[in-house]
Each structure stands twice: as structure tokens, then as C-alpha cells.
Amino acid sequence: MRTIAGLVEEGRLRTGTAGTFPRAQAARAHEPGETDRTTGKPALPVE
């Protein structure tokens, strides 16, 4: 876990997001993953 944290801190490991969606559009946020057209996970901010 420390190795992974170090890679993230160095910028050598990054996570991708498929976009940031408001909670009202949560269903829309999952559409790309259901059709295999995504490069990351959807982000749903907590308000």
C-alpha cells in the first residue's frame, strides 16, 4: 500500500474518472460503464 501511495504522490500512478456528475444524474453517470465506453469511474460528489 505504501508503494502505491508513493507512486500516486510522484505522479507516476493516476486514476481516471469518466466525469463528475451531480447526484440527480447518477443514472446517466453509469451509462458509459454499461456500454464499455469508459476510461474511468464516474464521480458523484457528496453534497
C-alpha distance matrix in Angstrom:
0.0 3.8 5.4 5.2 6.2 8.6 10.0 10.7 12.4 14.3 15.5 14.6 12.7 14.6 15.1 18.8 21.1 24.4 25.9 26.3 28.9 30.7 30.5 34.1 33.0 30.2 32.1 32.5 28.8 28.2 31.0 29.3 26.7 29.6 31.4 28.6 29.2 25.8 23.2 20.8 20.6 23.3 22.7 24.9 25.0 25.6 28.9
3.8 0.0 3.8 5.4 5.0 6.1 8.6 9.8 10.4 12.2 14.2 13.7 12.7 15.0 16.3 20.0 22.5 26.0 27.3 27.6 30.4 32.2 32.4 36.0 35.0 32.4 34.5 34.8 31.0 30.7 33.5 31.6 29.3 32.4 34.1 31.1 31.4 27.9 25.0 22.7 22.8 25.3 24.4 26.6 26.3 26.9 30.1
5.4 3.8 0.0 3.8 5.5 5.1 6.3 8.8 9.9 10.6 12.5 11.1 10.5 13.4 15.2 18.9 21.9 25.3 26.9 27.7 30.7 32.9 33.3 36.8 35.4 32.9 34.8 34.7 30.9 30.5 33.0 30.7 28.5 31.7 32.9 29.8 29.9 26.6 23.5 21.6 22.4 25.2 24.7 27.4 27.4 28.5 31.7
5.2 5.4 3.8 0.0 3.8 5.4 5.1 6.3 8.7 9.9 10.7 9.5 7.7 10.2 11.6 15.3 18.1 21.5 23.2 24.0 27.0 29.2 29.7 33.2 31.7 29.2 31.0 30.9 27.1 26.8 29.2 27.0 24.8 28.1 29.4 26.3 26.4 23.0 19.9 17.9 18.6 21.4 21.0 23.8 24.0 25.3 28.6
6.2 5.0 5.5 3.8 0.0 3.8 5.5 5.1 6.2 8.7 9.9 10.1 8.8 10.5 12.0 15.7 18.2 21.8 22.9 23.2 26.2 28.1 28.7 32.3 31.2 28.9 31.1 31.0 27.2 27.3 30.0 27.9 26.1 29.4 30.9 28.1 27.8 24.2 21.2 18.8 19.1 21.4 20.4 22.9 22.4 23.6 26.6
8.6 6.1 5.1 5.4 3.8 0.0 3.8 5.4 5.1 6.2 8.6 8.7 8.8 11.4 13.8 17.4 20.2 23.9 25.0 25.5 28.8 30.9 31.8 35.2 34.0 31.9 34.1 33.7 29.9 30.1 32.6 30.2 28.6 32.0 33.2 30.1 29.7 26.2 22.8 20.9 21.7 24.1 23.1 25.8 25.3 26.6 29.5
10.0 8.6 6.3 5.1 5.5 3.8 0.0 3.8 5.5 5.1 6.2 5.1 5.3 8.4 11.3 14.8 18.0 21.4 22.9 23.9 27.3 29.7 30.8 34.1 32.5 30.5 32.5 31.8 28.0 28.2 30.3 27.7 26.1 29.6 30.4 27.3 26.7 23.3 19.8 18.3 19.6 22.3 21.8 24.8 24.8 26.5 29.5
10.7 9.8 8.8 6.3 5.1 5.4 3.8 0.0 3.8 5.4 5.1 6.0 4.8 6.2 8.8 12.2 15.1 18.7 19.7 20.5 23.9 26.2 27.4 30.7 29.2 27.3 29.5 28.8 25.0 25.5 27.8 25.4 24.0 27.7 28.6 25.7 24.9 21.3 17.9 16.0 17.0 19.3 18.4 21.4 21.1 23.0 25.8
12.4 10.4 9.9 8.7 6.2 5.1 5.5 3.8 0.0 3.8 5.4 7.7 8.1 9.3 12.0 15.1 17.7 21.4 21.9 22.2 25.7 27.7 29.1 32.5 31.3 29.6 32.1 31.3 27.6 28.4 30.8 28.5 27.3 31.0 32.0 29.2 28.1 24.5 21.1 19.2 20.1 21.9 20.6 23.3 22.4 24.0 26.5
14.3 12.2 10.6 9.9 8.7 6.2 5.1 5.4 3.8 0.0 3.8 5.4 7.6 9.7 13.1 16.0 19.0 22.5 23.2 24.1 27.7 30.0 31.6 34.9 33.3 31.9 34.1 33.0 29.3 30.1 32.1 29.4 28.5 32.1 32.7 29.7 28.5 25.0 21.4 20.2 21.6 23.7 22.8 25.8 25.2 27.1 29.6
15.5 14.2 12.5 10.7 9.9 8.6 6.2 5.1 5.4 3.8 0.0 3.8 5.5 6.6 10.2 12.7 15.7 19.1 19.9 21.1 24.7 27.3 29.1 32.2 30.4 29.1 31.2 29.9 26.2 27.1 28.9 26.1 25.3 29.1 29.5 26.5 25.0 21.6 18.0 17.0 18.7 20.8 20.1 23.3 23.0 25.3 27.9
14.6 13.7 11.1 9.5 10.1 8.7 5.1 6.0 7.7 5.4 3.8 0.0 3.8 6.6 10.3 12.9 16.4 19.5 21.0 22.6 26.3 29.1 30.7 33.7 31.6 30.1 31.8 30.5 26.9 27.3 28.8 25.8 24.8 28.4 28.6 25.4 24.2 21.1 17.3 16.7 18.8 21.4 21.3 24.8 25.0 27.4 30.2
12.7 12.7 10.5 7.7 8.8 8.8 5.3 4.8 8.1 7.6 5.5 3.8 0.0 3.8 6.9 10.0 13.5 16.7 18.5 20.1 23.5 26.4 27.7 30.7 28.7 26.8 28.5 27.4 23.8 23.9 25.7 22.8 21.5 25.1 25.6 22.4 21.6 18.2 14.6 13.5 15.4 18.2 18.3 21.7 22.2 24.6 27.6
14.6 15.0 13.4 10.2 10.5 11.4 8.4 6.2 9.3 9.7 6.6 6.6 3.8 0.0 3.7 6.5 9.9 13.2 14.7 16.3 19.8 22.7 24.2 27.2 25.1 23.4 25.2 24.0 20.3 20.8 22.6 19.8 18.8 22.5 23.1 20.1 19.0 15.4 11.9 10.5 12.4 14.8 14.8 18.4 18.9 21.5 24.5
15.1 16.3 15.2 11.6 12.0 13.8 11.3 8.8 12.0 13.1 10.2 10.3 6.9 3.7 0.0 3.8 6.8 10.2 12.0 13.6 16.8 19.8 21.0 23.9 21.8 19.9 21.6 20.6 16.9 17.2 19.2 16.6 15.4 19.1 20.0 17.3 16.3 12.6 9.5 7.3 8.7 11.3 11.6 15.2 16.2 18.9 22.0
18.8 20.0 18.9 15.3 15.7 17.4 14.8 12.2 15.1 16.0 12.7 12.9 10.0 6.5 3.8 0.0 3.8 6.7 8.8 11.1 14.3 17.6 19.1 21.7 19.2 17.7 19.1 17.6 14.1 14.6 16.2 13.5 12.9 16.7 17.2 14.8 13.2 9.5 6.5 4.5 6.7 8.9 9.9 13.7 15.2 18.4 21.3
21.1 22.5 21.9 18.1 18.2 20.2 18.0 15.1 17.7 19.0 15.7 16.4 13.5 9.9 6.8 3.8 0.0 3.8 5.3 7.5 10.6 14.0 15.6 18.0 15.5 14.1 15.7 14.2 10.6 11.7 13.4 11.2 11.1 14.9 15.7 14.0 12.2 8.6 6.9 4.2 4.7 5.6 6.6 10.4 12.3 15.6 18.4
24.4 26.0 25.3 21.5 21.8 23.9 21.4 18.7 21.4 22.5 19.1 19.5 16.7 13.2 10.2 6.7 3.8 0.0 3.8 7.1 9.4 13.1 14.7 16.5 13.4 12.4 13.4 11.2 8.1 9.2 10.2 7.8 8.7 12.2 12.6 11.5 9.3 6.1 6.0 4.6 5.1 4.9 7.4 10.6 13.2 16.7 19.2
25.9 27.3 26.9 23.2 22.9 25.0 22.9 19.7 21.9 23.2 19.9 21.0 18.5 14.7 12.0 8.8 5.3 3.8 0.0 3.8 6.4 10.1 12.5 14.1 11.4 11.2 12.9 10.6 7.6 10.2 11.4 10.0 11.4 14.6 15.2 14.7 12.3 9.6 9.6 8.1 7.5 5.4 6.1 8.8 10.8 14.5 16.5
26.3 27.6 27.7 24.0 23.2 25.5 23.9 20.5 22.2 24.1 21.1 22.6 20.1 16.3 13.6 11.1 7.5 7.1 3.8 0.0 3.8 6.9 9.5 11.6 9.7 9.7 12.4 10.7 7.9 11.0 12.9 12.5 13.7 16.5 17.8 17.6 15.6 12.9 13.0 10.8 9.2 6.1 4.6 6.0 7.4 11.1 12.8
28.9 30.4 30.7 27.0 26.2 28.8 27.3 23.9 25.7 27.7 24.7 26.3 23.5 19.8 16.8 14.3 10.6 9.4 6.4 3.8 0.0 3.8 6.4 8.0 6.0 6.7 9.5 8.1 6.2 9.8 11.7 12.4 13.8 15.9 17.5 18.1 16.4 14.3 15.3 13.2 11.0 7.2 6.2 5.4 7.4 10.5 11.8
30.7 32.2 32.9 29.2 28.1 30.9 29.7 26.2 27.7 30.0 27.3 29.1 26.4 22.7 19.8 17.6 14.0 13.1 10.1 6.9 3.8 0.0 3.8 5.4 5.5 6.8 10.2 9.8 8.7 12.1 14.2 15.6 16.8 18.5 20.4 21.4 19.9 17.9 19.0 16.7 14.1 10.3 8.6 6.0 6.7 8.8 9.1
30.5 32.4 33.3 29.7 28.7 31.8 30.8 27.4 29.1 31.6 29.1 30.7 27.7 24.2 21.0 19.1 15.6 14.7 12.5 9.5 6.4 3.8 0.0 3.8 5.3 5.1 8.7 9.7 9.0 11.5 14.1 16.1 16.7 17.9 20.4 21.6 20.8 18.9 20.3 17.7 14.5 11.0 9.4 6.0 7.3 8.1 8.7
34.1 36.0 36.8 33.2 32.3 35.2 34.1 30.7 32.5 34.9 32.2 33.7 30.7 27.2 23.9 21.7 18.0 16.5 14.1 11.6 8.0 5.4 3.8 0.0 3.8 5.7 8.1 8.9 9.7 12.3 14.0 16.5 17.7 18.3 20.5 22.3 21.3 20.1 21.9 19.8 16.9 13.3 12.5 9.4 10.8 11.6 11.5
33.0 35.0 35.4 31.7 31.2 34.0 32.5 29.2 31.3 33.3 30.4 31.6 28.7 25.1 21.8 19.2 15.5 13.4 11.4 9.7 6.0 5.5 5.3 3.8 0.0 3.8 5.5 5.2 6.3 9.1 10.4 12.8 14.3 15.0 16.9 18.7 17.6 16.6 18.7 16.9 14.4 10.8 10.8 8.8 11.2 13.0 13.7
30.2 32.4 32.9 29.2 28.9 31.9 30.5 27.3 29.6 31.9 29.1 30.1 26.8 23.4 19.9 17.7 14.1 12.4 11.2 9.7 6.7 6.8 5.1 5.7 3.8 0.0 3.8 5.4 5.0 6.8 9.2 11.7 12.3 13.0 15.5 17.1 16.6 15.3 17.3 15.1 12.1 8.8 9.2 7.1 10.3 11.8 13.4
32.1 34.5 34.8 31.0 31.1 34.1 32.5 29.5 32.1 34.1 31.2 31.8 28.5 25.2 21.6 19.1 15.7 13.4 12.9 12.4 9.5 10.2 8.7 8.1 5.5 3.8 0.0 3.8 5.4 5.5 6.9 10.2 10.9 10.6 13.1 15.3 15.2 14.7 17.4 15.9 13.2 10.4 11.9 10.6 14.0 15.6 17.2
32.5 34.8 34.7 30.9 31.0 33.7 31.8 28.8 31.3 33.0 29.9 30.5 27.4 24.0 20.6 17.6 14.2 11.2 10.6 10.7 8.1 9.8 9.7 8.9 5.2 5.4 3.8 0.0 3.8 5.4 5.4 8.1 10.0 10.3 11.8 14.0 13.0 12.7 15.5 14.5 12.5 9.6 11.5 11.0 14.3 16.6 18.0
28.8 31.0 30.9 27.1 27.2 29.9 28.0 25.0 27.6 29.3 26.2 26.9 23.8 20.3 16.9 14.1 10.6 8.1 7.6 7.9 6.2 8.7 9.0 9.7 6.3 5.0 5.4 3.8 0.0 3.8 5.7 7.1 8.3 9.8 11.7 12.8 11.8 10.5 12.7 11.1 8.8 5.8 7.9 8.1 11.7 14.4 16.4
28.2 30.7 30.5 26.8 27.3 30.1 28.2 25.5 28.4 30.1 27.1 27.3 23.9 20.8 17.2 14.6 11.7 9.2 10.2 11.0 9.8 12.1 11.5 12.3 9.1 6.8 5.5 5.4 3.8 0.0 3.8 5.7 5.6 6.5 9.1 10.4 10.5 9.6 12.3 10.8 8.5 6.9 9.8 10.4 14.2 16.5 18.9
31.0 33.5 33.0 29.2 30.0 32.6 30.3 27.8 30.8 32.1 28.9 28.8 25.7 22.6 19.2 16.2 13.4 10.2 11.4 12.9 11.7 14.2 14.1 14.0 10.4 9.2 6.9 5.4 5.7 3.8 0.0 3.8 5.5 5.2 6.5 8.8 8.6 9.0 12.5 12.2 10.9 9.6 12.8 13.6 17.3 19.8 21.9
29.3 31.6 30.7 27.0 27.9 30.2 27.7 25.4 28.5 29.4 26.1 25.8 22.8 19.8 16.6 13.5 11.2 7.8 10.0 12.5 12.4 15.6 16.1 16.5 12.8 11.7 10.2 8.1 7.1 5.7 3.8 0.0 3.8 5.5 5.3 6.2 5.0 5.3 8.9 9.4 9.2 8.8 12.5 14.3 17.8 20.8 23.1
26.7 29.3 28.5 24.8 26.1 28.6 26.1 24.0 27.3 28.5 25.3 24.8 21.5 18.8 15.4 12.9 11.1 8.7 11.4 13.7 13.8 16.8 16.7 17.7 14.3 12.3 10.9 10.0 8.3 5.6 5.5 3.8 0.0 3.8 5.4 5.1 6.1 5.6 8.7 8.4 7.8 8.6 12.3 14.3 17.9 20.5 23.3
29.6 32.4 31.7 28.1 29.4 32.0 29.6 27.7 31.0 32.1 29.1 28.4 25.1 22.5 19.1 16.7 14.9 12.2 14.6 16.5 15.9 18.5 17.9 18.3 15.0 13.0 10.6 10.3 9.8 6.5 5.2 5.5 3.8 0.0 3.8 5.7 7.8 8.8 12.2 12.2 11.4 11.7 15.3 16.5 20.3 22.6 25.3
31.4 34.1 32.9 29.4 30.9 33.2 30.4 28.6 32.0 32.7 29.5 28.6 25.6 23.1 20.0 17.2 15.7 12.6 15.2 17.8 17.5 20.4 20.4 20.5 16.9 15.5 13.1 11.8 11.7 9.1 6.5 5.3 5.4 3.8 0.0 3.8 5.5 8.0 11.6 12.9 13.0 13.5 17.3 18.9 22.6 25.3 27.8
28.6 31.1 29.8 26.3 28.1 30.1 27.3 25.7 29.2 29.7 26.5 25.4 22.4 20.1 17.3 14.8 14.0 11.5 14.7 17.6 18.1 21.4 21.6 22.3 18.7 17.1 15.3 14.0 12.8 10.4 8.8 6.2 5.1 5.7 3.8 0.0 3.8 5.8 8.9 10.5 11.5 13.0 16.8 19.1 22.6 25.4 28.2
29.2 31.4 29.9 26.4 27.8 29.7 26.7 24.9 28.1 28.5 25.0 24.2 21.6 19.0 16.3 13.2 12.2 9.3 12.3 15.6 16.4 19.9 20.8 21.3 17.6 16.6 15.2 13.0 11.8 10.5 8.6 5.0 6.1 7.8 5.5 3.8 0.0 3.8 7.1 9.4 11.0 12.0 15.6 18.2 21.5 24.6 27.2
25.8 27.9 26.6 23.0 24.2 26.2 23.3 21.3 24.5 25.0 21.6 21.1 18.2 15.4 12.6 9.5 8.6 6.1 9.6 12.9 14.3 17.9 18.9 20.1 16.6 15.3 14.7 12.7 10.5 9.6 9.0 5.3 5.6 8.8 8.0 5.8 3.8 0.0 3.8 5.6 7.6 9.0 12.5 15.5 18.6 21.8 24.5
23.2 25.0 23.5 19.9 21.2 22.8 19.8 17.9 21.1 21.4 18.0 17.3 14.6 11.9 9.5 6.5 6.9 6.0 9.6 13.0 15.3 19.0 20.3 21.9 18.7 17.3 17.4 15.5 12.7 12.3 12.5 8.9 8.7 12.2 11.6 8.9 7.1 3.8 0.0 3.8 7.2 9.6 12.5 15.9 18.6 21.9 24.7
20.8 22.7 21.6 17.9 18.8 20.9 18.3 16.0 19.2 20.2 17.0 16.7 13.5 10.5 7.3 4.5 4.2 4.6 8.1 10.8 13.2 16.7 17.7 19.8 16.9 15.1 15.9 14.5 11.1 10.8 12.2 9.4 8.4 12.2 12.9 10.5 9.4 5.6 3.8 0.0 3.8 6.7 9.3 12.8 15.4 18.5 21.5
20.6 22.8 22.4 18.6 19.1 21.7 19.6 17.0 20.1 21.6 18.7 18.8 15.4 12.4 8.7 6.7 4.7 5.1 7.5 9.2 11.0 14.1 14.5 16.9 14.4 12.1 13.2 12.5 8.8 8.5 10.9 9.2 7.8 11.4 13.0 11.5 11.0 7.6 7.2 3.8 0.0 3.8 6.4 9.7 12.5 15.3 18.5
23.3 25.3 25.2 21.4 21.4 24.1 22.3 19.3 21.9 23.7 20.8 21.4 18.2 14.8 11.3 8.9 5.6 4.9 5.4 6.1 7.2 10.3 11.0 13.3 10.8 8.8 10.4 9.6 5.8 6.9 9.6 8.8 8.6 11.7 13.5 13.0 12.0 9.0 9.6 6.7 3.8 0.0 3.8 6.6 9.8 12.8 15.7
22.7 24.4 24.7 21.0 20.4 23.1 21.8 18.4 20.6 22.8 20.1 21.3 18.3 14.8 11.6 9.9 6.6 7.4 6.1 4.6 6.2 8.6 9.4 12.5 10.8 9.2 11.9 11.5 7.9 9.8 12.8 12.5 12.3 15.3 17.3 16.8 15.6 12.5 12.5 9.3 6.4 3.8 0.0 3.8 6.2 9.4 12.3
24.9 26.6 27.4 23.8 22.9 25.8 24.8 21.4 23.3 25.8 23.3 24.8 21.7 18.4 15.2 13.7 10.4 10.6 8.8 6.0 5.4 6.0 6.0 9.4 8.8 7.1 10.6 11.0 8.1 10.4 13.6 14.3 14.3 16.5 18.9 19.1 18.2 15.5 15.9 12.8 9.7 6.6 3.8 0.0 3.8 6.5 9.2
25.0 26.3 27.4 24.0 22.4 25.3 24.8 21.1 22.4 25.2 23.0 25.0 22.2 18.9 16.2 15.2 12.3 13.2 10.8 7.4 7.4 6.7 7.3 10.8 11.2 10.3 14.0 14.3 11.7 14.2 17.3 17.8 17.9 20.3 22.6 22.6 21.5 18.6 18.6 15.4 12.5 9.8 6.2 3.8 0.0 3.8 6.2
25.6 26.9 28.5 25.3 23.6 26.6 26.5 23.0 24.0 27.1 25.3 27.4 24.6 21.5 18.9 18.4 15.6 16.7 14.5 11.1 10.5 8.8 8.1 11.6 13.0 11.8 15.6 16.6 14.4 16.5 19.8 20.8 20.5 22.6 25.3 25.4 24.6 21.8 21.9 18.5 15.3 12.8 9.4 6.5 3.8 0.0 3.8
28.9 30.1 31.7 28.6 26.6 29.5 29.5 25.8 26.5 29.6 27.9 30.2 27.6 24.5 22.0 21.3 18.4 19.2 16.5 12.8 11.8 9.1 8.7 11.5 13.7 13.4 17.2 18.0 16.4 18.9 21.9 23.1 23.3 25.3 27.8 28.2 27.2 24.5 24.7 21.5 18.5 15.7 12.3 9.2 6.2 3.8 0.0
